[in-house]
Amino acid sequence: MRTTRRRPPNSIVVQYALARRGVPAPAALARWARAARPTGCVTLRVVGAREGRALNRRYRRRDYATNVLSFADGRHGDIVLCHPVIVREARTQGKSVRAHYAHLVVHGVLHVRGYDHDDKASARRMEAREIRVLRRLGFADPYTVE
């Protein structure tokens, strides 16, 4: 008889689908996710450009790799982080890769929790929440250009 292990409530699972060179450690990714207070279990998956593009094409019908994709299923969520896109954006935006990862993990968890940025009011609410969470983690406002 085979038994399956249940994940504890509000657990964070980190998966790497590429070499971990330059990617934050699992403990850091999980800490940032917990700071955004997920309401259920969350899986963070760090992928390369090929998988990021395939997922974006399949689920959003956009044929390019994007920085973060969030999938919510009730109290559980999957967050896909595309490493090459995150590194490129961090350089372009003049911020550390670590700070950009923290922002996108928090952003993804907030999407899983039901936050969105489809209109100006909801975008302001979500951005304010991101800024508060990131400040508690010791990161600067990701929307301020220096």
N, CA, C and O atoms as a GROMACS GRO file, in nm:
protein
  584
    1MET      N    1   0.084  -0.117   0.000
    1MET     CA    2   0.000   0.000   0.000
    1MET      C    3   0.089   0.124   0.000
    1MET      O    4   0.183   0.136   0.079
    2ARG      N    5   0.058   0.216  -0.089
    2ARG     CA    6   0.136   0.339  -0.100
    2ARG      C    7   0.061   0.454  -0.034
    2ARG      O    8  -0.058   0.473  -0.058
    3THR      N    9   0.130   0.528   0.049
    3THR     CA   10   0.066   0.643   0.111
    3THR      C   11   0.120   0.770   0.048
    3THR      O   12   0.235   0.774   0.004
    4THR      N   13   0.040   0.870   0.045
    4THR     CA   14   0.084   1.000  -0.006
    4THR      C   15   0.096   1.096   0.111
    4THR      O   16   0.013   1.094   0.202
    5ARG      N   17   0.198   1.178   0.106
    5ARG     CA   18   0.217   1.276   0.212
    5ARG      C   19   0.141   1.402   0.177
    5ARG      O   20   0.148   1.451   0.065
    6ARG      N   21   0.069   1.452   0.273
    6ARG     CA   22  -0.002   1.579   0.255
    6ARG      C   23   0.091   1.692   0.294
    6ARG      O   24   0.170   1.680   0.388
    7ARG      N   25   0.079   1.801   0.221
    7ARG     CA   26   0.158   1.918   0.255
    7ARG      C   27   0.091   1.990   0.371
    7ARG      O   28  -0.032   2.002   0.375
    8PRO      N   29   0.171   2.039   0.465
    8PRO     CA   30   0.111   2.114   0.575
    8PRO      C   31   0.044   2.240   0.523
    8PRO      O   32   0.085   2.293   0.419
    9PRO      N   33  -0.057   2.290   0.592
    9PRO     CA   34  -0.124   2.412   0.546
    9PRO      C   35  -0.024   2.528   0.540
    9PRO      O   36   0.066   2.538   0.624
   10ASN      N   37  -0.040   2.612   0.442
   10ASN     CA   38   0.045   2.730   0.421
   10ASN      C   39   0.191   2.696   0.399
   10ASN      O   40   0.280   2.774   0.434
   11SER      N   41   0.218   2.580   0.340
   11SER     CA   42   0.356   2.544   0.312
   11SER      C   43   0.402   2.609   0.182
   11SER      O   44   0.322   2.641   0.094
   12ILE      N   45   0.532   2.628   0.172
   12ILE     CA   46   0.595   2.685   0.053
   12ILE      C   47   0.690   2.580  -0.001
   12ILE      O   48   0.778   2.533   0.070
   13VAL      N   49   0.672   2.543  -0.128
   13VAL     CA   50   0.761   2.449  -0.194
   13VAL      C   51   0.835   2.525  -0.302
   13VAL      O   52   0.775   2.602  -0.378
   14VAL      N   53   0.966   2.504  -0.309
   14VAL     CA   54   1.048   2.572  -0.410
   14VAL      C   55   1.105   2.466  -0.504
   14VAL      O   56   1.164   2.368  -0.460
   15GLN      N   57   1.087   2.489  -0.634
   15GLN     CA   58   1.138   2.399  -0.737
   15GLN      C   59   1.228   2.477  -0.832
   15GLN      O   60   1.202   2.593  -0.863
   16TYR      N   61   1.335   2.412  -0.876
   16TYR     CA   62   1.425   2.472  -0.975
   16TYR      C   63   1.425   2.386  -1.100
   16TYR      O   64   1.454   2.266  -1.093
   17ALA      N   65   1.392   2.446  -1.213
   17ALA     CA   66   1.392   2.373  -1.340
   17ALA      C   67   1.513   2.414  -1.424
   17ALA      O   68   1.512   2.398  -1.546
   18LEU      N   69   1.615   2.466  -1.358
   18LEU     CA   70   1.737   2.508  -1.426
   18LEU      C   71   1.848   2.510  -1.322
   18LEU      O   72   1.822   2.495  -1.203
   19ALA      N   73   1.971   2.529  -1.368
   19ALA     CA   74   2.083   2.539  -1.276
   19ALA      C   75   2.060   2.657  -1.182
   19ALA      O   76   2.009   2.761  -1.224
   20ARG      N   77   2.096   2.641  -1.056
   20ARG     CA   78   2.063   2.742  -0.956
   20ARG      C   79   2.162   2.858  -0.952
   20ARG      O   80   2.150   2.944  -0.865
   21ARG      N   81   2.257   2.862  -1.040
   21ARG     CA   82   2.357   2.969  -1.038
   21ARG      C   83   2.291   3.106  -1.054
   21ARG      O   84   2.224   3.131  -1.155
   22GLY      N   85   2.308   3.192  -0.956
   22GLY     CA   86   2.252   3.326  -0.963
   22GLY      C   87   2.108   3.338  -0.917
   22GLY      O   88   2.051   3.447  -0.918
   23VAL      N   89   2.049   3.226  -0.877
   23VAL     CA   90   1.910   3.226  -0.831
   23VAL      C   91   1.911   3.229  -0.678
   23VAL      O   92   1.991   3.158  -0.617
   24PRO      N   93   1.826   3.307  -0.615
   24PRO     CA   94   1.822   3.308  -0.468
   24PRO      C   95   1.796   3.167  -0.412
   24PRO      O   96   1.734   3.083  -0.476
   25ALA      N   97   1.845   3.146  -0.292
   25ALA     CA   98   1.830   3.017  -0.223
   25ALA      C   99   1.684   2.989  -0.192
   25ALA      O  100   1.603   3.082  -0.179
   26PRO      N  101   1.649   2.862  -0.179
   26PRO     CA  102   1.510   2.826  -0.146
   26PRO      C  103   1.460   2.893  -0.019
   26PRO      O  104   1.344   2.934  -0.013
   27ALA      N  105   1.544   2.905   0.083
   27ALA     CA  106   1.501   2.967   0.208
   27ALA      C  107   1.463   3.113   0.188
   27ALA      O  108   1.365   3.160   0.246
   28ALA      N  109   1.538   3.185   0.105
   28ALA     CA  110   1.505   3.326   0.078
   28ALA      C  111   1.374   3.337   0.001
   28ALA      O  112   1.288   3.418   0.036
   29LEU      N  113   1.358   3.256  -0.103
   29LEU     CA  114   1.234   3.259  -0.181
   29LEU      C  115   1.114   3.229  -0.093
   29LEU      O  116   1.011   3.295  -0.102
   30ALA      N  117   1.127   3.128  -0.007
   30ALA     CA  118   1.017   3.090   0.081
   30ALA      C  119   0.987   3.200   0.183
   30ALA      O  120   0.871   3.228   0.213
   31ARG      N  121   1.093   3.263   0.236
   31ARG     CA  122   1.072   3.372   0.334
   31ARG      C  123   0.996   3.488   0.270
   31ARG      O  124   0.906   3.543   0.332
   32TRP      N  125   1.032   3.524   0.146
   32TRP     CA  126   0.964   3.634   0.077
   32TRP      C  127   0.819   3.598   0.051
   32TRP      O  128   0.730   3.682   0.065
   33ALA      N  129   0.794   3.472   0.013
   33ALA     CA  130   0.656   3.428  -0.011
   33ALA      C  131   0.574   3.434   0.118
   33ALA      O  132   0.461   3.482   0.117
   34ARG      N  133   0.632   3.386   0.228
   34ARG     CA  134   0.559   3.388   0.356
   34ARG      C  135   0.528   3.531   0.401
   34ARG      O  136   0.425   3.556   0.464
   35ALA      N  137   0.617   3.625   0.368
   35ALA     CA  138   0.596   3.765   0.408
   35ALA      C  139   0.470   3.823   0.345
   35ALA      O  140   0.410   3.915   0.400
   36ALA      N  141   0.430   3.771   0.230
   36ALA     CA  142   0.308   3.817   0.162
   36ALA      C  143   0.185   3.745   0.214
   36ALA      O  144   0.075   3.766   0.162
   37ARG      N  145   0.202   3.661   0.313
   37ARG     CA  146   0.095   3.592   0.384
   37ARG      C  147   0.001   3.511   0.294
   37ARG      O  148  -0.117   3.542   0.282
   38PRO      N  149   0.056   3.407   0.231
   38PRO     CA  150  -0.033   3.323   0.149
   38PRO      C  151  -0.138   3.256   0.237
   38PRO      O  152  -0.112   3.227   0.354
   39THR      N  153  -0.254   3.233   0.181
   39THR     CA  154  -0.363   3.172   0.257
   39THR      C  155  -0.369   3.021   0.238
   39THR      O  156  -0.458   2.956   0.294
   40GLY      N  157  -0.278   2.965   0.163
   40GLY     CA  158  -0.275   2.821   0.140
   40GLY      C  159  -0.134   2.780   0.101
   40GLY      O  160  -0.038   2.853   0.126
   41CYS      N  161  -0.122   2.664   0.042
   41CYS     CA  162   0.007   2.613  -0.002
   41CYS      C  163   0.046   2.681  -0.133
   41CYS      O  164  -0.037   2.703  -0.221
   42VAL      N  165   0.174   2.714  -0.143
   42VAL     CA  166   0.226   2.781  -0.263
   42VAL      C  167   0.349   2.706  -0.312
   42VAL      O  168   0.436   2.668  -0.234
   43THR      N  169   0.355   2.685  -0.443
   43THR     CA  170   0.475   2.630  -0.507
   43THR      C  171   0.538   2.740  -0.588
   43THR      O  172   0.473   2.803  -0.671
   44LEU      N  173   0.667   2.764  -0.565
   44LEU     CA  174   0.746   2.858  -0.644
   44LEU      C  175   0.833   2.774  -0.737
   44LEU      O  176   0.908   2.687  -0.691
   45ARG      N  177   0.825   2.800  -0.865
   45ARG     CA  178   0.904   2.724  -0.963
   45ARG      C  179   0.988   2.822  -1.044
   45ARG      O  180   0.933   2.910  -1.111
   46VAL      N  181   1.118   2.809  -1.038
   46VAL     CA  182   1.210   2.894  -1.114
   46VAL      C  183   1.245   2.820  -1.242
   46VAL      O  184   1.294   2.707  -1.239
   47VAL      N  185   1.219   2.886  -1.356
   47VAL     CA  186   1.234   2.820  -1.486
   47VAL      C  187   1.325   2.902  -1.578
   47VAL      O  188   1.359   3.017  -1.549
   48GLY      N  189   1.363   2.838  -1.688
   48GLY     CA  190   1.437   2.905  -1.793
   48GLY      C  191   1.342   2.967  -1.894
   48GLY      O  192   1.220   2.957  -1.881
   49ALA      N  193   1.399   3.031  -1.994
   49ALA     CA  194   1.319   3.103  -2.094
   49ALA      C  195   1.227   3.010  -2.174
   49ALA      O  196   1.114   3.048  -2.205
   50ARG      N  197   1.272   2.891  -2.206
   50ARG     CA  198   1.191   2.799  -2.288
   50ARG      C  199   1.062   2.762  -2.215
   50ARG      O  200   0.953   2.770  -2.273
   51GLU      N  201   1.074   2.721  -2.089
   51GLU     CA  202   0.954   2.683  -2.014
   51GLU      C  203   0.866   2.806  -1.986
   51GLU      O  204   0.744   2.798  -1.994
   52GLY      N  205   0.930   2.918  -1.953
   52GLY     CA  206   0.854   3.041  -1.929
   52GLY      C  207   0.773   3.083  -2.050
   52GLY      O  208   0.657   3.123  -2.037
   53ARG      N  209   0.834   3.074  -2.166
   53ARG     CA  210   0.765   3.109  -2.291
   53ARG      C  211   0.650   3.012  -2.319
   53ARG      O  212   0.541   3.053  -2.356
   54ALA      N  213   0.676   2.883  -2.300
   54ALA     CA  214   0.572   2.781  -2.328
   54ALA      C  215   0.452   2.801  -2.236
   54ALA      O  216   0.338   2.792  -2.281
   55LEU      N  217   0.476   2.828  -2.110
   55LEU     CA  218   0.365   2.850  -2.016
   55LEU      C  219   0.289   2.977  -2.048
   55LEU      O  220   0.166   2.978  -2.042
   56ASN      N  221   0.360   3.084  -2.081
   56ASN     CA  222   0.294   3.210  -2.115
   56ASN      C  223   0.211   3.194  -2.243
   56ASN      O  224   0.101   3.249  -2.254
   57ARG      N  225   0.264   3.120  -2.338
   57ARG     CA  226   0.190   3.096  -2.463
   57ARG      C  227   0.065   3.013  -2.435
   57ARG      O  228  -0.042   3.042  -2.488
   58ARG      N  229   0.079   2.910  -2.353
   58ARG     CA  230  -0.033   2.821  -2.327
   58ARG      C  231  -0.145   2.888  -2.245
   58ARG      O  232  -0.263   2.874  -2.277
   59TYR      N  233  -0.106   2.961  -2.141
   59TYR     CA  234  -0.207   3.014  -2.049
   59TYR      C  235  -0.247   3.159  -2.073
   59TYR      O  236  -0.355   3.201  -2.032
   60ARG      N  237  -0.160   3.236  -2.140
   60ARG     CA  238  -0.194   3.377  -2.164
   60ARG      C  239  -0.198   3.409  -2.313
   60ARG      O  240  -0.231   3.522  -2.352
   61ARG      N  241  -0.164   3.312  -2.396
   61ARG     CA  242  -0.162   3.329  -2.542
   61ARG      C  243  -0.068   3.441  -2.585
   61ARG      O  244  -0.096   3.515  -2.680
   62ARG      N  245   0.044   3.451  -2.514
   62ARG     CA  246   0.148   3.550  -2.547
   62ARG      C  247   0.277   3.473  -2.570
   62ARG      O  248   0.322   3.398  -2.484
   63ASP      N  249   0.335   3.492  -2.687
   63ASP     CA  250   0.447   3.409  -2.730
   63ASP      C  251   0.582   3.468  -2.690
   63ASP      O  252   0.666   3.499  -2.775
   64TYR      N  253   0.602   3.484  -2.560
   64TYR     CA  254   0.731   3.529  -2.507
   64TYR      C  255   0.739   3.488  -2.360
   64TYR      O  256   0.637   3.465  -2.295
   65ALA      N  257   0.860   3.479  -2.311
   65ALA     CA  258   0.877   3.449  -2.169
   65ALA      C  259   0.850   3.576  -2.090
   65ALA      O  260   0.893   3.684  -2.130
   66THR      N  261   0.779   3.563  -1.980
   66THR     CA  262   0.750   3.677  -1.894
   66THR      C  263   0.812   3.653  -1.756
   66THR      O  264   0.851   3.541  -1.724
   67ASN      N  265   0.823   3.757  -1.676
   67ASN     CA  266   0.894   3.746  -1.549
   67ASN      C  267   0.826   3.655  -1.447
   67ASN      O  268   0.892   3.572  -1.384
   68VAL      N  269   0.694   3.668  -1.431
   68VAL     CA  270   0.624   3.588  -1.331
   68VAL      C  271   0.484   3.552  -1.382
   68VAL      O  272   0.416   3.634  -1.444
   69LEU      N  273   0.444   3.431  -1.355
   69LEU     CA  274   0.308   3.384  -1.384
   69LEU      C  275   0.252   3.327  -1.254
   69LEU      O  276   0.322   3.256  -1.181
   70SER      N  277   0.128   3.358  -1.225
   70SER     CA  278   0.063   3.309  -1.103
   70SER      C  279  -0.061   3.230  -1.141
   70SER      O  280  -0.139   3.271  -1.228
   71PHE      N  281  -0.078   3.117  -1.074
   71PHE     CA  282  -0.194   3.032  -1.097
   71PHE      C  283  -0.256   3.000  -0.962
   71PHE      O  284  -0.190   2.944  -0.874
   72ALA      N  285  -0.381   3.037  -0.944
   72ALA     CA  286  -0.450   3.012  -0.818
   72ALA      C  287  -0.554   2.903  -0.838
   72ALA      O  288  -0.624   2.899  -0.939
   73ASP      N  289  -0.563   2.815  -0.738
   73ASP     CA  290  -0.662   2.709  -0.739
   73ASP      C  291  -0.717   2.698  -0.596
   73ASP      O  292  -0.668   2.619  -0.515
   74GLY      N  293  -0.818   2.777  -0.569
   74GLY     CA  294  -0.871   2.778  -0.433
   74GLY      C  295  -0.770   2.836  -0.337
   74GLY      O  296  -0.726   2.950  -0.352
   75ARG      N  297  -0.733   2.758  -0.238
   75ARG     CA  298  -0.636   2.805  -0.138
   75ARG      C  299  -0.491   2.775  -0.177
   75ARG      O  300  -0.399   2.805  -0.101
   76HIS      N  301  -0.469   2.718  -0.292
   76HIS     CA  302  -0.334   2.680  -0.334
   76HIS      C  303  -0.294   2.764  -0.455
   76HIS      O  304  -0.379   2.814  -0.529
   77GLY      N  305  -0.164   2.778  -0.473
   77GLY     CA  306  -0.119   2.854  -0.588
   77GLY      C  307   0.017   2.810  -0.637
   77GLY      O  308   0.100   2.760  -0.560
   78ASP      N  309   0.038   2.829  -0.764
   78ASP     CA  310   0.168   2.804  -0.827
   78ASP      C  311   0.218   2.935  -0.883
   78ASP      O  312   0.144   3.009  -0.947
   79ILE      N  313   0.344   2.964  -0.859
   79ILE     CA  314   0.407   3.086  -0.909
   79ILE      C  315   0.530   3.044  -0.987
   79ILE      O  316   0.619   2.977  -0.934
   80VAL      N  317   0.535   3.086  -1.113
   80VAL     CA  318   0.647   3.054  -1.201
   80VAL      C  319   0.729   3.180  -1.221
   80VAL      O  320   0.678   3.284  -1.262
   81LEU      N  321   0.858   3.169  -1.191
   81LEU     CA  322   0.951   3.281  -1.203
   81LEU      C  323   1.052   3.248  -1.312
   81LEU      O  324   1.122   3.146  -1.303
   82CYS      N  325   1.062   3.332  -1.414
   82CYS     CA  326   1.151   3.305  -1.527
   82CYS      C  327   1.285   3.377  -1.504
   82CYS      O  328   1.295   3.499  -1.520
   83HIS      N  329   1.385   3.300  -1.467
   83HIS     CA  330   1.514   3.355  -1.427
   83HIS      C  331   1.578   3.448  -1.530
   83HIS      O  332   1.617   3.559  -1.494
   84PRO      N  333   1.591   3.409  -1.658
   84PRO     CA  334   1.657   3.500  -1.753
   84PRO      C  335   1.585   3.634  -1.768
   84PRO      O  336   1.650   3.738  -1.784
   85VAL      N  337   1.454   3.633  -1.763
   85VAL     CA  338   1.378   3.758  -1.775
   85VAL      C  339   1.400   3.843  -1.650
   85VAL      O  340   1.417   3.965  -1.660
   86ILE      N  341   1.399   3.782  -1.534
   86ILE     CA  342   1.418   3.856  -1.409
   86ILE      C  343   1.556   3.920  -1.406
   86ILE      O  344   1.569   4.035  -1.365
   87VAL      N  345   1.659   3.847  -1.447
   87VAL     CA  346   1.795   3.902  -1.450
   87VAL      C  347   1.802   4.020  -1.546
   87VAL      O  348   1.859   4.124  -1.513
   88ARG      N  349   1.747   4.004  -1.664
   88ARG     CA  350   1.749   4.111  -1.765
   88ARG      C  351   1.676   4.236  -1.714
   88ARG      O  352   1.727   4.347  -1.727
   89GLU      N  353   1.558   4.216  -1.656
   89GLU     CA  354   1.482   4.330  -1.605
   89GLU      C  355   1.554   4.399  -1.490
   89GLU      O  356   1.556   4.522  -1.483
   90ALA      N  357   1.614   4.322  -1.401
   90ALA     CA  358   1.687   4.382  -1.288
   90ALA      C  359   1.799   4.471  -1.339
   90ALA      O  360   1.816   4.583  -1.290
   91ARG      N  361   1.873   4.424  -1.436
   91ARG     CA  362   1.982   4.505  -1.494
   91ARG      C  363   1.926   4.631  -1.559
   91ARG      O  364   1.978   4.740  -1.537
   92THR      N  365   1.821   4.615  -1.638
   92THR     CA  366   1.760   4.729  -1.707
   92THR      C  367   1.707   4.832  -1.608
   92THR      O  368   1.718   4.953  -1.631
   93GLN      N  369   1.649   4.785  -1.498
   93GLN     CA  370   1.589   4.873  -1.398
   93GLN      C  371   1.689   4.922  -1.294
   93GLN      O  372   1.652   5.001  -1.207
   94GLY      N  373   1.813   4.877  -1.302
   94GLY     CA  374   1.916   4.922  -1.210
   94GLY      C  375   1.896   4.876  -1.067
   94GLY      O  376   1.928   4.948  -0.972
   95LYS      N  377   1.843   4.754  -1.050
   95LYS     CA  378   1.824   4.700  -0.915
   95LYS      C  379   1.892   4.565  -0.907
   95LYS      O  380   1.928   4.506  -1.009
   96SER      N  381   1.909   4.517  -0.786
   96SER     CA  382   1.972   4.387  -0.769
   96SER      C  383   1.876   4.276  -0.812
   96SER      O  384   1.754   4.291  -0.805
   97VAL      N  385   1.934   4.166  -0.855
   97VAL     CA  386   1.852   4.050  -0.893
   97VAL      C  387   1.774   4.002  -0.770
   97VAL      O  388   1.657   3.964  -0.781
   98ARG      N  389   1.837   4.004  -0.655
   98ARG     CA  390   1.772   3.962  -0.531
   98ARG      C  391   1.649   4.048  -0.500
   98ARG      O  392   1.543   3.995  -0.466
   99ALA      N  393   1.662   4.179  -0.513
   99ALA     CA  394   1.548   4.269  -0.487
   99ALA      C  395   1.436   4.245  -0.587
   99ALA      O  396   1.318   4.249  -0.551
  100HIS      N  397   1.472   4.221  -0.714
  100HIS     CA  398   1.369   4.199  -0.815
  100HIS      C  399   1.297   4.066  -0.790
  100HIS      O  400   1.175   4.058  -0.804
  101TYR      N  401   1.373   3.963  -0.754
  101TYR     CA  402   1.310   3.835  -0.718
  101TYR      C  403   1.213   3.853  -0.601
  101TYR      O  404   1.100   3.804  -0.604
  102ALA      N  405   1.257   3.924  -0.497
  102ALA     CA  406   1.171   3.945  -0.380
  102ALA      C  407   1.041   4.012  -0.422
  102ALA      O  408   0.933   3.971  -0.380
  103HIS      N  409   1.052   4.115  -0.506
  103HIS     CA  410   0.933   4.185  -0.553
  103HIS      C  411   0.841   4.091  -0.629
  103HIS      O  412   0.720   4.090  -0.604
  104LEU      N  413   0.896   4.012  -0.720
  104LEU     CA  414   0.811   3.926  -0.804
  104LEU      C  415   0.750   3.810  -0.725
  104LEU      O  416   0.640   3.765  -0.757
  105VAL      N  417   0.821   3.760  -0.624
  105VAL     CA  418   0.763   3.656  -0.538
  105VAL      C  419   0.645   3.715  -0.462
  105VAL      O  420   0.537   3.654  -0.459
  106VAL      N  421   0.662   3.831  -0.402
  106VAL     CA  422   0.554   3.897  -0.330
  106VAL      C  423   0.438   3.926  -0.425
  106VAL      O  424   0.322   3.902  -0.392
  107HIS      N  425   0.469   3.979  -0.543
  107HIS     CA  426   0.368   4.009  -0.645
  107HIS      C  427   0.288   3.883  -0.679
  107HIS      O  428   0.165   3.886  -0.684
  108GLY      N  429   0.359   3.773  -0.702
  108GLY     CA  430   0.292   3.647  -0.736
  108GLY      C  431   0.202   3.596  -0.626
  108GLY      O  432   0.090   3.552  -0.652
  109VAL      N  433   0.250   3.602  -0.502
  109VAL     CA  434   0.168   3.555  -0.389
  109VAL      C  435   0.043   3.642  -0.376
  109VAL      O  436  -0.066   3.591  -0.348
  110LEU      N  437   0.057   3.772  -0.394
  110LEU     CA  438  -0.061   3.859  -0.385
  110LEU      C  439  -0.162   3.825  -0.495
  110LEU      O  440  -0.283   3.829  -0.471
  111HIS      N  441  -0.115   3.791  -0.614
  111HIS     CA  442  -0.208   3.746  -0.719
  111HIS      C  443  -0.281   3.620  -0.674
  111HIS      O  444  -0.403   3.610  -0.690
  112VAL      N  445  -0.208   3.526  -0.617
  112VAL     CA  446  -0.270   3.401  -0.570
  112VAL      C  447  -0.374   3.432  -0.462
  112VAL      O  448  -0.476   3.364  -0.453
  113ARG      N  449  -0.348   3.535  -0.381
  113ARG     CA  450  -0.443   3.576  -0.277
  113ARG      C  451  -0.563   3.651  -0.332
  113ARG      O  452  -0.657   3.680  -0.258
  114GLY      N  453  -0.561   3.684  -0.461
  114GLY     CA  454  -0.676   3.751  -0.522
  114GLY      C  455  -0.654   3.896  -0.558
  114GLY      O  456  -0.743   3.960  -0.614
  115TYR      N  457  -0.537   3.951  -0.528
  115TYR     CA  458  -0.507   4.088  -0.569
  115TYR      C  459  -0.486   4.092  -0.720
  115TYR      O  460  -0.443   3.993  -0.780
  116ASP      N  461  -0.517   4.206  -0.779
  116ASP     CA  462  -0.495   4.223  -0.922
  116ASP      C  463  -0.463   4.367  -0.952
  116ASP      O  464  -0.469   4.453  -0.864
  117HIS      N  465  -0.428   4.393  -1.077
  117HIS     CA  466  -0.394   4.530  -1.118
  117HIS      C  467  -0.458   4.560  -1.254
  117HIS      O  468  -0.395   4.618  -1.342
  118ASP      N  469  -0.584   4.520  -1.266
  118ASP     CA  470  -0.657   4.538  -1.391
  118ASP      C  471  -0.704   4.682  -1.414
  118ASP      O  472  -0.726   4.722  -1.528
  119ASP      N  473  -0.718   4.758  -1.308
  119ASP     CA  474  -0.758   4.898  -1.321
  119ASP      C  475  -0.674   4.980  -1.224
  119ASP      O  476  -0.601   4.924  -1.141
  120LYS      N  477  -0.683   5.112  -1.233
  120LYS     CA  478  -0.596   5.199  -1.153
  120LYS      C  479  -0.615   5.179  -1.003
  120LYS      O  480  -0.517   5.175  -0.929
  121ALA      N  481  -0.738   5.167  -0.958
  121ALA     CA  482  -0.764   5.153  -0.814
  121ALA      C  483  -0.706   5.021  -0.762
  121ALA      O  484  -0.641   5.020  -0.658
  122SER      N  485  -0.731   4.911  -0.832
  122SER     CA  486  -0.678   4.782  -0.785
  122SER      C  487  -0.526   4.778  -0.797
  122SER      O  488  -0.459   4.717  -0.714
  123ALA      N  489  -0.470   4.842  -0.898
  123ALA     CA  490  -0.324   4.850  -0.913
  123ALA      C  491  -0.263   4.926  -0.795
  123ALA      O  492  -0.161   4.884  -0.741
  124ARG      N  493  -0.325   5.038  -0.756
  124ARG     CA  494  -0.274   5.115  -0.642
  124ARG      C  495  -0.277   5.032  -0.513
  124ARG      O  496  -0.182   5.035  -0.435
  125ARG      N  497  -0.387   4.959  -0.491
  125ARG     CA  498  -0.398   4.874  -0.371
  125ARG      C  499  -0.290   4.767  -0.370
  125ARG      O  500  -0.224   4.744  -0.269
  126MET      N  501  -0.273   4.702  -0.485
  126MET     CA  502  -0.175   4.593  -0.492
  126MET      C  503  -0.033   4.647  -0.475
  126MET      O  504   0.047   4.590  -0.401
  127GLU      N  505  -0.002   4.757  -0.542
  127GLU     CA  506   0.132   4.816  -0.530
  127GLU      C  507   0.160   4.861  -0.388
  127GLU      O  508   0.271   4.842  -0.338
  128ALA      N  509   0.062   4.921  -0.321
  128ALA     CA  510   0.081   4.965  -0.183
  128ALA      C  511   0.111   4.845  -0.093
  128ALA      O  512   0.198   4.853  -0.006
  129ARG      N  513   0.041   4.735  -0.114
  129ARG     CA  514   0.064   4.613  -0.035
  129ARG      C  515   0.205   4.560  -0.064
  129ARG      O  516   0.277   4.522   0.029
  130GLU      N  517   0.245   4.557  -0.191
  130GLU     CA  518   0.380   4.510  -0.226
  130GLU      C  519   0.486   4.595  -0.157
  130GLU      O  520   0.581   4.542  -0.099
  131ILE      N  521   0.469   4.726  -0.162
  131ILE     CA  522   0.567   4.818  -0.103
  131ILE      C  523   0.579   4.793   0.048
  131ILE      O  524   0.689   4.790   0.101
  132ARG      N  525   0.465   4.775   0.116
  132ARG     CA  526   0.467   4.750   0.261
  132ARG      C  527   0.539   4.620   0.294
  132ARG      O  528   0.624   4.616   0.384
  133VAL      N  529   0.506   4.514   0.222
  133VAL     CA  530   0.569   4.384   0.248
  133VAL      C  531   0.719   4.393   0.220
  133VAL      O  532   0.800   4.346   0.300
  134LEU      N  533   0.757   4.451   0.108
  134LEU     CA  534   0.898   4.461   0.074
  134LEU      C  535   0.975   4.548   0.173
  134LEU      O  536   1.089   4.518   0.206
  135ARG      N  537   0.914   4.654   0.220
  135ARG     CA  538   0.978   4.740   0.320
  135ARG      C  539   1.008   4.659   0.447
  135ARG      O  540   1.116   4.669   0.504
  136ARG      N  541   0.909   4.577   0.491
  136ARG     CA  542   0.932   4.491   0.608
  136ARG      C  543   1.047   4.394   0.586
  136ARG      O  544   1.116   4.356   0.681
  137LEU      N  545   1.068   4.354   0.462
  137LEU     CA  546   1.177   4.262   0.429
  137LEU      C  547   1.310   4.334   0.407
  137LEU      O  548   1.414   4.269   0.388
  138GLY      N  549   1.308   4.467   0.411
  138GLY     CA  550   1.432   4.543   0.395
  138GLY      C  551   1.462   4.586   0.252
  138GLY      O  552   1.575   4.624   0.222
  139PHE      N  553   1.362   4.579   0.164
  139PHE     CA  554   1.381   4.618   0.024
  139PHE      C  555   1.315   4.753  -0.003
  139PHE      O  556   1.215   4.789   0.060
  140ALA      N  557   1.372   4.826  -0.096
  140ALA     CA  558   1.319   4.956  -0.136
  140ALA      C  559   1.191   4.940  -0.219
  140ALA      O  560   1.160   4.832  -0.268
  141ASP      N  561   1.120   5.049  -0.233
  141ASP     CA  562   1.001   5.055  -0.318
  141ASP      C  563   1.039   5.016  -0.460
  141ASP      O  564   1.120   5.085  -0.523
  142PRO      N  565   0.982   4.909  -0.513
  142PRO     CA  566   1.022   4.862  -0.645
  142PRO      C  567   0.971   4.952  -0.759
  142PRO      O  568   1.015   4.941  -0.873
  143TYR      N  569   0.879   5.041  -0.726
  143TYR     CA  570   0.821   5.127  -0.829
  143TYR      C  571   0.889   5.263  -0.837
  143TYR      O  572   0.856   5.345  -0.923
  144THR      N  573   0.985   5.288  -0.748
  144THR     CA  574   1.059   5.413  -0.750
  144THR      C  575   1.183   5.396  -0.836
  144THR      O  576   1.263   5.305  -0.815
  145VAL      N  577   1.198   5.483  -0.933
  145VAL     CA  578   1.315   5.479  -1.019
  145VAL      C  579   1.418   5.575  -0.962
  145VAL      O  580   1.390   5.692  -0.939
  146GLU      N  581   1.539   5.523  -0.940
  146GLU     CA  582   1.645   5.609  -0.884
  146GLU      C  583   1.742   5.651  -0.991
  146GLU      O  584   1.837   5.723  -0.963
   0.00000   0.00000   0.00000
